[in-house]
Every structure is written in structure tokens, then in C-alpha cells.
Amino acid sequence: MNIARLKVLSGDPSALRDFYRRVFQARETSDGCALGEERIEIALADDPRPDPFLSNETGFQHFALVVADMRRAYAQLSACAGWRPISLAGPERLPKASGGATAFKFRDPEGRPLELLQFAPDAIPPLWRARFEADPQRVCHGVDHTGITIRDAGVSAAFWAAVGLDVLHRQINQGPEQARLDGLVATSDTEVEILSLSSPEGVRPGVELLCYRRPPTEIRAANDRSTAATTVIMSAPQPQGVGDRDPDGHRLAFPSN
């Protein structure tokens, strides 16, 4: 079991595909677009009004786009109109204790949260290093994970294990760098427990669970019909006893038997 694709809702799918093409070099597909080897299905939203969530609210769900050169990626993003920053001070390099990656969070023209992600030089996963070497001219190499804000790390990890995704890595990110990255008050003593989940095969995208301790996770769900309603579409039929919502209301879909 792995994630086959992510599904997003859009008030103007054609315009959204064009934005992703200009900023991320996305390729158009029959049902949306491809970012690297990962697919994003784009369907029409019944309620296209933006419904932005703060990073520590359970309605917050983003996907992280892997870049080899953050300066180049940020410059390309900056050259395109329509997006809004979440991060307070541009790309943020996290401390080594928090993984040492450089990241920048922002909203696309419909308010959907996204992240540019550059791994620390000594911590680039083999899959992504191979893609960098295969096409060094690309700005965006694909989708590493979808990040979802949750209330209880243990409960959520158990749910995803039943789906077929296991915890590969767990860490605590804290301090002013994380606060600025997440668009929270710069002086906030931010602390978030992060669990990185993957299928046994390591297929991307994976799932990143974000359990906020300070400030605490707030419960506020996204409207099913709105542009904030992202669905994780799995590759295999629904396991027995697993629902189509995680413990915090994030959406899953499975192919029929």
C-alpha cells in the first residue's frame, strides 16, 4: 500500500494547472498535473471560497515540493504573481537538531498551503539525489510528502499503520526558526513533534504528521467542498476496519476491490 496521488479541489482547475506549470514545471495530465513523478488530481470545487488554516489547526494540510537549489526555486516563485507567504522571513534554514533542511511555506492563488523543501546537503535521501543527478536543470523534482496537522501522534500513527504506512523517523522541531517557517509569531516558543511516514517500498509522497505542542493544535476542520479539502488517494483497496477519514478528519480514498 502506498499513496497513488493527491487530490485537490479548485475553483479554476485550468488556472491552477497553469500556476503549477509556471512555478514548478508541472506536466499536464488527463486529470490534473504531475510534479516530478508524483501526480496531483485537480477537480472542481463546489465551494471555491478560500478557507486558510493556521499551521497548528487540524484543517491545515500541505504538500512539500523538493528542490535542489532553494535560491533558484524561491526566485522562480517570486517571479510569479498570485501566491502569498506563510513563512515570515523567506526561506528558513532549520537547526541541525531539527534536521537542517531549508524550507519555505506559502499559499498558492487559491490559498492552499505548499512548501518548498531543500534537504541538508549531508541528508539527501537516495531517491531525491538520483533525481537531482538525472535532471540537474529542473527546479522542482517532485512531491516528498503531504503534511497534516494532528492532535495525538500515537493515535494518528496507529491509524496510518493500519492503512499501510509506518513511522520511519520522529523528531521534535522547536524554536524561532520553526515559528517563522510556520507563520506563527516570531517570538513564539514553537514546538512540534514530527512523524515521517512511508510505505515499505519508500514510494513518494509519504505522510508527515505535525503534532503541535506549543502553540497547541487547534481543532478546526476544512469544508469537504472547499479548496482546502485535500484527499490522499491510496494505491490498494481499503483495509478492513480502516475508515476514509483519519482521526482528525483528513480525507482518504481507496480504489474498489
C-alpha positions as CSV (number, residue, x, y, z in Angstrom):
1,M,0.0,0.0,0.0
2,N,1.3,3.5,-0.9
3,I,-0.1,6.8,-1.9
4,A,-1.1,6.8,-5.6
5,R,-1.8,10.6,-5.8
6,L,-3.1,13.6,-4.0
7,K,-6.5,15.1,-5.0
8,V,-7.2,18.9,-4.6
9,L,-10.3,20.9,-5.3
10,S,-10.0,24.1,-7.3
11,G,-12.3,27.0,-8.3
12,D,-10.5,27.2,-11.6
13,P,-8.6,24.0,-12.4
14,S,-7.1,25.4,-15.7
15,A,-5.6,28.4,-13.9
16,L,-4.3,26.2,-11.1
17,R,-2.6,23.9,-13.6
18,D,-1.1,26.9,-15.3
19,F,0.3,28.2,-12.0
20,Y,1.9,24.9,-11.2
21,R,3.4,24.7,-14.7
22,R,4.9,28.1,-14.5
23,V,6.3,27.8,-10.9
24,F,7.1,24.1,-10.6
25,Q,7.5,22.9,-14.2
26,A,4.5,20.6,-13.7
27,R,3.3,18.5,-16.6
28,E,-0.4,18.4,-17.5
29,T,-2.2,15.1,-17.2
30,S,-5.7,14.0,-18.1
31,D,-6.9,14.6,-14.5
32,G,-4.5,17.4,-13.3
33,C,-0.8,17.6,-13.3
34,A,2.4,15.7,-12.4
35,L,5.2,17.3,-10.3
36,G,8.2,15.1,-11.0
37,E,6.9,11.6,-10.8
38,E,4.1,12.4,-8.4
39,R,0.5,13.1,-9.5
40,I,-1.9,15.8,-8.4
41,E,-5.5,15.2,-9.4
42,I,-7.4,18.5,-9.7
43,A,-11.2,18.5,-9.5
44,L,-13.7,21.4,-9.5
45,A,-14.6,22.7,-6.0
46,D,-18.3,23.1,-5.2
47,D,-17.3,25.9,-2.7
48,P,-14.3,27.7,-4.2
49,R,-14.0,30.3,-1.4
50,P,-10.6,30.2,0.3
51,D,-10.5,28.8,3.8
52,P,-7.0,29.4,5.0
53,F,-5.9,27.5,8.1
54,L,-3.1,28.3,10.5
55,S,-0.2,25.8,10.7
56,N,-1.4,24.4,14.1
57,E,-5.1,23.9,13.0
58,T,-6.2,20.4,12.0
59,G,-7.6,21.8,8.7
60,F,-4.1,22.6,7.6
61,Q,-2.7,20.2,5.0
62,H,0.1,21.0,2.6
63,F,2.4,19.1,0.3
64,A,6.1,19.6,0.1
65,L,7.9,20.1,-3.2
66,V,11.6,19.0,-3.3
67,V,14.1,21.5,-4.7
68,A,17.8,21.1,-5.2
69,D,18.5,24.8,-5.0
70,M,16.3,26.9,-2.7
71,R,17.6,30.3,-4.0
72,R,16.7,29.4,-7.6
73,A,13.3,27.9,-6.6
74,Y,12.4,30.9,-4.5
75,A,13.4,33.3,-7.3
76,Q,11.2,31.4,-9.7
77,L,8.3,31.5,-7.3
78,S,8.9,35.2,-6.6
79,A,8.7,36.0,-10.4
80,C,5.1,34.6,-10.5
81,A,2.1,36.6,-9.2
82,G,-0.8,35.3,-7.1
83,W,0.8,33.4,-4.2
84,R,1.1,34.6,-0.5
85,P,3.7,33.7,2.0
86,I,3.1,31.7,5.2
87,S,6.7,31.8,6.4
88,L,7.5,35.2,7.9
89,A,11.1,35.8,6.7
90,G,11.6,33.9,3.4
91,P,13.3,30.5,3.2
92,E,14.2,29.3,6.7
93,R,17.2,27.0,7.5
94,L,16.3,24.9,10.4
95,P,18.8,23.9,13.1
96,K,20.7,20.6,12.8
97,A,18.6,19.3,15.7
98,S,15.5,19.9,13.6
99,G,17.0,18.2,10.5
100,G,19.0,21.0,9.0
101,A,16.7,21.4,6.0
102,T,15.8,24.7,4.3
103,A,12.1,25.3,3.8
104,F,9.6,27.9,2.8
105,K,5.8,27.7,3.2
106,F,3.4,29.7,1.1
107,R,-0.2,29.6,-0.3
108,D,-1.0,29.1,-4.0
109,P,-3.5,31.5,-5.6
110,E,-6.4,29.6,-4.0
111,G,-5.0,29.7,-0.5
112,R,-3.7,26.1,-0.5
113,P,-0.6,25.7,1.6
114,L,2.6,24.4,-0.1
115,E,6.2,24.0,0.9
116,L,9.5,24.3,-0.9
117,L,11.9,21.8,0.7
118,Q,15.7,21.5,0.3
119,F,17.3,18.8,2.3
120,A,20.5,19.4,4.2
121,P,23.5,18.5,1.9
122,D,24.5,15.6,4.1
123,A,21.0,14.2,4.4
124,I,19.6,14.0,0.9
125,P,17.6,10.7,0.5
126,P,18.9,8.5,-2.3
127,L,15.7,8.8,-4.3
128,W,16.0,12.5,-4.5
129,R,19.7,12.6,-5.1
130,A,19.1,10.3,-8.1
131,R,16.5,12.7,-9.5
132,F,18.8,15.7,-9.0
133,E,21.6,13.9,-10.9
134,A,19.2,12.8,-13.7
135,D,17.9,16.3,-14.4
136,P,20.0,19.0,-12.8
137,Q,18.2,21.8,-14.7
138,R,14.9,21.1,-13.0
139,V,13.7,23.5,-10.3
140,C,11.1,21.2,-8.6
141,H,11.9,17.5,-8.6
142,G,8.6,16.1,-7.1
143,V,6.4,15.8,-4.0
144,D,8.1,14.4,-0.9
145,H,5.1,14.3,1.4
146,T,1.8,15.7,2.4
147,G,1.9,17.3,5.8
148,I,-1.1,17.2,8.1
149,T,-1.7,18.8,11.5
150,I,-2.9,16.3,14.1
151,R,-3.9,16.3,17.8
152,D,-2.4,13.0,19.0
153,A,0.8,11.5,17.5
154,G,0.2,8.0,18.9
155,V,-3.4,7.8,17.7
156,S,-2.6,9.1,14.2
157,A,0.5,6.8,13.8
158,A,-1.7,3.8,14.7
159,F,-4.3,4.8,12.1
160,W,-1.7,5.2,9.3
161,A,0.0,1.9,10.3
162,A,-3.4,0.2,9.7
163,V,-3.5,1.9,6.3
164,G,-0.1,0.5,5.5
165,L,2.3,3.5,6.2
166,D,4.8,3.2,9.0
167,V,6.8,5.7,11.0
168,L,10.3,5.9,9.6
169,H,11.5,8.9,11.6
170,R,10.4,11.0,14.5
171,Q,11.8,14.3,15.7
172,I,11.0,17.5,17.7
173,N,11.3,20.8,15.9
174,Q,11.3,23.9,18.1
175,G,12.5,27.4,18.4
176,P,12.2,30.7,16.5
177,E,13.2,29.1,13.1
178,Q,10.2,26.8,13.2
179,A,7.9,29.6,14.4
180,R,8.9,31.8,11.4
181,L,8.6,28.9,9.0
182,D,5.1,28.1,10.1
183,G,4.0,31.7,10.0
184,L,3.4,31.8,13.8
185,V,4.5,34.7,16.0
186,A,8.3,35.1,15.6
187,T,8.8,35.2,19.4
188,S,6.6,32.1,20.0
189,D,8.2,29.2,21.7
190,T,7.1,26.9,19.0
191,E,7.4,23.1,19.4
192,V,6.1,20.5,17.1
193,E,6.5,16.7,17.1
194,I,7.0,15.5,13.5
195,L,6.5,11.9,12.4
196,S,7.6,10.9,8.9
197,L,5.6,8.0,7.4
198,S,6.2,5.9,4.3
199,S,5.2,2.7,2.6
200,P,7.6,-0.2,2.9
201,E,8.7,0.5,-0.7
202,G,9.5,4.1,0.0
203,V,7.2,5.4,-2.7
204,R,6.7,9.1,-2.7
205,P,4.7,11.0,-1.5
206,G,4.7,9.9,2.1
207,V,2.9,11.5,5.0
208,E,4.3,13.9,7.6
209,L,2.3,14.1,10.9
210,L,2.6,17.5,12.6
211,C,1.6,17.4,16.3
212,Y,1.9,20.9,17.8
213,R,2.7,21.2,21.5
214,R,3.4,24.9,21.6
215,P,1.2,26.5,20.5
216,P,-1.1,23.5,20.9
217,T,-3.0,22.0,18.0
218,E,-6.4,23.7,17.5
219,I,-9.4,21.7,16.1
220,R,-10.9,23.3,13.0
221,A,-11.8,21.2,10.0
222,A,-11.9,22.0,6.3
223,N,-15.2,22.1,4.4
224,D,-15.4,19.0,2.2
225,R,-16.3,21.1,-0.8
226,S,-13.7,23.8,-0.4
227,T,-10.3,24.3,-1.9
228,A,-8.8,23.4,1.5
229,A,-10.1,19.8,1.2
230,T,-7.2,17.6,0.0
231,T,-7.7,13.9,-0.4
232,V,-5.0,11.2,-0.1
233,I,-5.7,8.6,-2.7
234,M,-4.2,5.2,-1.9
235,S,-3.0,2.5,-4.3
236,A,-4.8,-0.5,-3.0
237,P,-8.3,-1.4,-1.7
238,Q,-9.4,-0.2,1.7
239,P,-8.1,-2.4,4.6
240,Q,-10.8,-3.9,6.8
241,G,-11.6,-1.7,9.8
242,V,-10.0,1.5,8.2
243,G,-12.3,4.4,7.5
244,D,-12.0,7.1,4.9
245,R,-11.0,9.8,7.5
246,D,-8.0,9.9,9.8
247,P,-8.6,10.7,13.5
248,D,-8.6,14.4,12.7
249,G,-10.9,14.3,9.7
250,H,-8.3,14.3,6.9
251,R,-9.6,12.6,3.8
252,L,-8.5,9.3,2.2
253,A,-9.9,7.4,-0.8
254,F,-9.2,3.8,-1.9
255,P,-9.8,2.0,-5.2
256,S,-12.6,-0.5,-5.2
257,N,-11.9,-4.2,-5.0
